[in-house]
Amino acid sequence: MIDIANVVLRIAKDAVISTYSDCEFTSDNPESISHFPTVSVVEIDNSTYIPSLDNTYEENHTSVAFDICVYTNKTAGKKSQAKAIMNLIDTAMIKAGFIRYTVQELPNIDRSIYRLGGRYKAVVSAPYTDAKGNTVHDIYRR
């Protein structure tokens, strides 16, 4: 299995942290939130990309999808804050090679919390080492 969950979490965090230094990040669907704003980045699909299979029995590419949720609870402006954070993440995800399938307001049990969710998909290559010795993945819009 080709795993880029930590890479995607880093993309989101790097996009947001300079503007919202108090923002927390998680790779889980939180049951409760104790700090705001919070961003969750959860991999919801990781499946073999069938068109690139060959007879080596190794996965060359995988199709991935991520749900990214922004949680805010400001008394005034929580919707604006969530949209501003999501916009930063959206720009970074598109630049990284992902396709946005949706961004929408999501219901939350606690109505004092505003939740905005986005779904992003891509095809990712198996890891390889670049000229600088870093392990990297190519991300393709498919």
C-alpha positions as CSV (number, residue, x, y, z in Angstrom):
1,M,0.0,0.0,0.0
2,I,1.3,3.4,-1.0
3,D,0.8,5.7,2.1
4,I,0.9,9.5,1.8
5,A,-1.4,10.4,4.8
6,N,1.5,12.2,6.6
7,V,2.4,14.0,3.4
8,V,-1.2,15.3,3.0
9,L,-1.3,16.3,6.7
10,R,1.9,18.3,6.2
11,I,0.5,20.0,3.1
12,A,-2.5,21.2,5.1
13,K,-0.5,22.2,8.1
14,D,2.1,24.1,6.0
15,A,-0.6,26.0,4.2
16,V,-2.4,27.2,7.4
17,I,0.1,27.5,10.2
18,S,1.8,30.8,9.2
19,T,-1.7,32.6,9.1
20,Y,-3.4,30.6,11.9
21,S,-0.5,29.7,14.3
22,D,-3.0,28.5,17.0
23,C,-4.6,26.0,14.6
24,E,-4.4,22.3,15.7
25,F,-4.2,19.4,13.3
26,T,-5.3,15.8,13.6
27,S,-5.4,12.7,11.3
28,D,-8.5,11.4,13.1
29,N,-12.2,12.1,13.0
30,P,-12.4,13.7,16.4
31,E,-15.2,12.8,18.7
32,S,-14.9,16.0,20.5
33,I,-12.8,19.2,20.0
34,S,-11.2,21.0,22.8
35,H,-9.2,23.5,20.8
36,F,-10.3,25.8,18.0
37,P,-9.6,26.1,15.2
38,T,-8.9,22.5,14.4
39,V,-8.3,20.8,11.1
40,S,-8.7,17.0,10.6
41,V,-7.2,15.3,7.6
42,V,-8.5,11.7,7.2
43,E,-7.7,9.3,4.4
44,I,-11.0,7.8,3.3
45,D,-9.8,5.7,0.3
46,N,-6.5,4.1,-0.7
47,S,-7.0,1.6,-3.6
48,T,-4.8,0.2,-6.3
49,Y,-4.8,2.2,-9.5
50,I,-5.6,-0.6,-11.9
51,P,-4.4,1.0,-15.2
52,S,-0.8,0.9,-13.9
53,L,-0.7,-2.7,-12.8
54,D,1.9,-4.9,-14.4
55,N,3.3,-8.3,-13.9
56,T,5.7,-7.4,-11.1
57,Y,2.9,-7.8,-8.5
58,E,3.9,-4.4,-7.0
59,E,1.7,-1.5,-6.7
60,N,2.9,1.3,-9.0
61,H,0.2,3.8,-8.2
62,T,-2.7,4.2,-5.8
63,S,-5.9,6.2,-6.0
64,V,-6.4,8.2,-2.8
65,A,-9.1,10.4,-1.3
66,F,-8.9,12.6,1.8
67,D,-11.6,14.3,3.8
68,I,-10.4,17.6,5.3
69,C,-12.6,19.2,8.0
70,V,-12.2,22.6,9.6
71,Y,-13.8,23.2,13.0
72,T,-14.3,26.7,14.4
73,N,-16.3,28.1,17.3
74,K,-15.9,31.8,17.3
75,T,-18.9,33.7,18.7
76,A,-18.8,35.9,15.6
77,G,-17.2,35.0,12.3
78,K,-16.7,31.2,12.8
79,K,-18.0,30.6,9.2
80,S,-15.6,33.2,7.8
81,Q,-12.7,31.7,9.7
82,A,-13.5,28.2,8.5
83,K,-13.7,29.3,4.9
84,A,-10.5,31.3,5.1
85,I,-8.6,28.2,6.6
86,M,-10.2,25.9,4.0
87,N,-9.2,28.3,1.2
88,L,-5.6,28.1,2.3
89,I,-5.7,24.3,2.3
90,D,-7.6,24.1,-1.0
91,T,-5.0,26.2,-2.7
92,A,-2.2,24.0,-1.4
93,M,-4.0,20.7,-2.3
94,I,-4.7,21.9,-5.8
95,K,-1.1,23.0,-6.2
96,A,0.1,19.6,-4.9
97,G,-1.9,17.8,-7.6
98,F,-5.2,17.0,-6.0
99,I,-8.7,17.5,-7.4
100,R,-11.3,19.0,-5.1
101,Y,-14.6,17.1,-5.4
102,T,-16.5,19.1,-2.9
103,V,-16.3,21.7,-0.1
104,Q,-19.5,22.0,1.9
105,E,-20.9,22.9,5.3
106,L,-21.3,19.7,7.4
107,P,-23.8,19.3,10.3
108,N,-22.3,19.1,13.7
109,I,-24.0,17.8,16.8
110,D,-22.8,20.8,18.8
111,R,-24.3,23.8,17.0
112,S,-21.8,26.2,18.6
113,I,-19.2,24.5,16.4
114,Y,-19.1,25.3,12.7
115,R,-17.7,22.5,10.5
116,L,-16.6,22.9,6.9
117,G,-15.5,19.8,5.0
118,G,-13.7,19.2,1.7
119,R,-12.9,16.0,-0.2
120,Y,-9.8,15.7,-2.4
121,K,-8.7,12.9,-4.7
122,A,-5.6,12.0,-6.7
123,V,-3.5,9.2,-8.1
124,V,-0.1,8.8,-6.3
125,S,3.0,7.1,-7.5
126,A,5.0,4.6,-5.5
127,P,7.8,6.3,-3.5
128,Y,11.1,6.9,-5.1
129,T,14.3,8.8,-4.2
130,D,14.9,12.1,-5.9
131,A,18.3,13.6,-6.8
132,K,18.6,15.2,-3.3
133,G,18.1,11.8,-1.6
134,N,14.5,12.6,-0.5
135,T,11.7,10.0,-0.6
136,V,9.0,11.5,-2.8
137,H,5.7,10.6,-4.5
138,D,4.3,12.0,-7.7
139,I,0.7,13.2,-7.4
140,Y,-1.5,13.2,-10.5
141,R,-4.9,14.6,-11.2
142,R,-7.0,11.8,-12.5
